[in-house]
Amino acid sequence: MFIKASLFLLSLSLCSLSIVAGGNYRLVKPGKLLLEENFDSAQLPYLFRVGKGDWKIVDGALRGRQLAADKHTAFRKIYLDHKDVIYEYDMKLEGDGFHQLLINWDLAHIAKCVVRYESAAVFKIREKKKREQMSKLNHDQGLDPLKGEWDEKTFAMDEVGILIKEGKWHHVVIELVGDTLSLTVDGKTAKGTHIGLSEKKDNFGFQAGGLESYVFIDNVRVYEAVR
């Protein structure tokens, strides 16, 4: 009887930990589920087949590594029309690399979230290159929140100290609502505001940086953000 009771209490404890691991929302609540992926298949899911680098499903998770021949961080680009959104997933680092999530309109980067062993930061991507790409490809949305003031460089809007343990899973929540971007890793948050974040997005990408390292991604959820 004592063993059964102990097992029951342990299961309750694990359920509680699971609930705590999810969430940590800072700006909004999750609404409609737009994308869910647990990487249960041995093959890369359809939406995760565009990109560069060495990507495989390993032990039920997406594993990525940068390749020297690509001369580019490894990435998987996921096409999904969205605007106000929550990206939520688990992440693990092995080696001395880093992880990024880029938020894009077509080929133009709007913002990125960068997770390193000792820091998490939110960046606004330079506007001029984005505008040039959009114009060249005739993909401009017809919006210009900065009203032609495009000289601003890529910069970190905010950064917070964290402690990533190599080979351990960490929970990531990214919220993009209007002109505000929030990145929370294990409960610690970096948050920035910029009018250039407010445009529509049509894809985002998981990235792995470092030639002698791996980034693992699992339990991906993308929600519409509800204020």
Backbone hydrogen bonds, N-H to C=O, Kabsch-Sander energy under -0.5 kcal/mol:
donor,donor_aa,acceptor,acceptor_aa,energy
5,A,1,M,-2.5
6,S,2,F,-2.3
7,L,3,I,-2.5
8,F,4,K,-2.3
9,L,5,A,-2.3
10,L,6,S,-2.3
11,S,7,L,-2.3
12,L,8,F,-2.1
13,S,9,L,-2.2
14,L,10,L,-2.4
15,C,11,S,-2.2
16,S,12,L,-2.3
17,L,13,S,-2.2
18,S,14,L,-2.2
19,I,15,C,-2.1
20,V,16,S,-2.2
21,A,17,L,-2.3
22,G,18,S,-1.3
29,K,226,V,-2.7
31,G,224,E,-3.2
34,L,32,K,-0.6
34,L,222,V,-3.1
35,L,222,V,-1.6
37,E,220,V,-2.2
48,F,45,P,-1.9
49,R,46,Y,-1.2
50,V,77,K,-0.5
52,K,75,F,-1.0
54,D,65,R,-2.6
55,W,53,G,-0.8
56,K,63,R,-2.2
58,V,56,K,-0.7
58,V,61,A,-2.8
61,A,58,V,-0.9
62,L,217,I,-2.8
63,R,56,K,-3.3
63,R,61,A,-0.5
64,G,215,V,-3.0
65,R,54,D,-1.4
66,Q,210,G,-1.1
70,D,67,L,-1.1
71,K,67,L,-0.7
71,K,68,A,-0.9
72,H,67,L,-0.6
74,A,208,A,-2.1
75,F,52,K,-1.8
76,R,206,F,-2.1
77,K,50,V,-2.7
78,I,76,R,-0.5
78,I,204,F,-3.6
79,Y,77,K,-0.6
80,L,202,D,-1.7
82,H,201,K,-2.7
85,V,83,K,-0.6
85,V,176,L,-2.4
86,I,223,Y,-2.4
87,Y,174,I,-3.0
88,E,86,I,-0.5
88,E,221,R,-3.0
89,Y,172,V,-2.3
90,D,218,D,-3.0
91,M,170,H,-2.9
92,K,216,F,-1.9
94,E,214,Y,-2.4
98,F,209,G,-1.8
99,H,115,V,-2.6
100,Q,207,Q,-1.5
101,L,113,C,-2.2
102,L,205,G,-2.4
103,I,111,A,-2.9
104,N,203,N,-2.6
105,W,108,A,-2.8
108,A,105,W,-2.2
110,I,103,I,-3.1
111,A,103,I,-1.6
112,K,123,F,-1.8
113,C,101,L,-2.3
114,V,121,A,-2.7
115,V,99,H,-3.3
116,R,114,V,-0.5
116,R,119,S,-3.1
120,A,160,V,-2.2
121,A,114,V,-2.3
122,V,158,D,-2.1
123,F,112,K,-3.1
124,K,155,F,-2.3
125,I,110,I,-1.8
125,I,123,F,-0.5
127,E,152,E,-0.9
128,K,150,W,-1.1
130,K,126,R,-0.8
131,R,127,E,-2.5
132,E,128,K,-2.4
133,Q,129,K,-2.3
134,M,130,K,-2.4
135,S,131,R,-2.4
136,K,132,E,-2.4
137,L,133,Q,-1.9
138,N,135,S,-1.1
139,H,134,M,-2.9
140,D,134,M,-0.8
147,K,144,D,-1.7
149,E,146,L,-1.6
150,W,148,G,-1.6
155,F,124,K,-1.8
157,M,122,V,-2.5
157,M,155,F,-0.6
158,D,122,V,-1.2
160,V,120,A,-2.6
162,I,118,E,-1.1
164,I,117,Y,-3.1
166,E,164,I,-0.5
167,G,93,L,-3.0
168,K,165,K,-2.1
170,H,91,M,-2.6
172,V,89,Y,-3.1
173,V,184,T,-2.6
174,I,87,Y,-3.2
175,E,182,S,-2.5
176,L,85,V,-2.7
177,V,180,T,-2.5
180,T,177,V,-2.1
181,L,192,G,-2.8
182,S,175,E,-2.9
183,L,190,A,-3.0
184,T,173,V,-3.0
185,V,188,K,-2.6
186,D,171,H,-2.2
188,K,185,V,-2.0
190,A,183,L,-2.6
192,G,181,L,-2.6
194,H,179,D,-2.9
197,L,194,H,-2.0
198,S,195,I,-1.5
199,E,196,G,-0.5
201,K,82,H,-2.9
202,D,104,N,-1.6
203,N,104,N,-1.4
204,F,78,I,-1.9
205,G,102,L,-2.4
206,F,76,R,-1.7
207,Q,100,Q,-2.8
208,A,74,A,-2.4
209,G,98,F,-2.6
213,S,210,G,-0.8
214,Y,94,E,-3.1
215,V,64,G,-2.3
216,F,92,K,-2.9
217,I,62,L,-2.7
218,D,90,D,-2.1
220,V,37,E,-2.4
221,R,88,E,-3.0
222,V,35,L,-2.4
223,Y,86,I,-2.5
224,E,32,K,-2.7
225,A,84,D,-1.6
226,V,29,K,-3.0
227,R,225,A,-0.5
